Amino acid sequence: MSRAHVNASFEPAHVDFLVDLGHPMLNRVVDGFVKVGGVGALHAASQDASRFLLQEETNKKSLEMSVQRMGKEAVQWGLVAGVYTGMTYGMQEARGVHDWVQTRL
């Protein structure tokens, strides 16, 4: 009996955003804020795009509301990411260890 075997590997896109504020913790917080904030804006844009496709008309007010929603979600997602990265970095520095475990399949 023959078996099918699939071997696939995916490499995510690597995006670097370099900010130097003089302290590694601040650098990580801002980096997380910008990267995840962009994801939040794209999330809101994709939801609004699908909503616009289902509506029969799109006017200036709905586009303005969409842009406001994108900004709001970008800030919300970015704040959560900034707090998370700041807390994890602070805890690593306070404890003096890095607990990340990489598993191999």
N, C-alpha and C positions, 0 to 999 in steps of 0.2 A: 504494500500500500504506500503510495507516495504522499509526501507532505508538502504543503506550500510554506515557504519561508520568506518573510518580508523583513528587510532590514532598512530602516529609514532613519535619517538624522536631520535635524533641523537646527540651523544656527539663527538665533534671533538677530535682528538688526542691531548694531552696536552704535549708540549715539553718545557722544561725549559732550558734556557742557562744562566748561572750565570756569570756575569762579574762585578768586583768591581773596578772601576777606581777612586773612591773617590768622585764622584758627581753624583747625581741621573740622571741628564740630559745626561751626557756622557754614563752612564750605559744603558739608554733607547735607545740612538742613536746606540750604538754598538749592543745591543740586536736586534733591528729592522733590522740593516744592515745584521747581520749573518742569522737571520731567513728568511727574504725575499730574501736575496742573494741565499740561498739554494734553494728556490722555483724557482728563475730565472734560476739556473743551471739545475734543474730538467726539467723545461719547454724547455730549449734548447736541453737537452738530448732526451726528448721525440720526439721533432720535427725531430732531426737528426736520431733517430732510425727508425722513419717511412720513412724517406728519404732513409735510407740504405736498408730497406726492399723492396722498389720499384726499387732501382738500381740493375743492374745485377752484378756489381763488386764493391768491396770496397777495397781501397788500403790504404797505410800508410798515404799518403798526405790527403785523405779525413778524416781519423781518427784524424790527427793532427789539421785539420781545425775545426773539431767538438769540440775538447777539447778547442781550442782557443775561439770558439764561446760560449761555456759553461762558460768559465771564464769571458768573456766580458759581457755576459748577467747577470751573478751573480753580478758583480760589478755595472752595471747599475741599476738593480732592488734594490740592497742593498743601493746604494746612494740615490735613491728616497725615500726609506723607512726611511733611517736615517735622511734625511732632514725633512720629514713629521713628524716623531716622535719628533725630536728636536724642530720643530716649534710649534707643539701642546703643548708640555710640557712647552716651554717657554711662550707661550700665557696664559696657565693656571696659571703659577706662577705669571706672570705680572698682570693678572686680579684678581687673588685670588679666582676664582671659577672654578668649573668643570661642563661643560654644557651637559654632556652625559645623554640622556634620554632613559630609558629602557621601551619599550612597552611590554605589556603582551597580548597574544592572548587568 
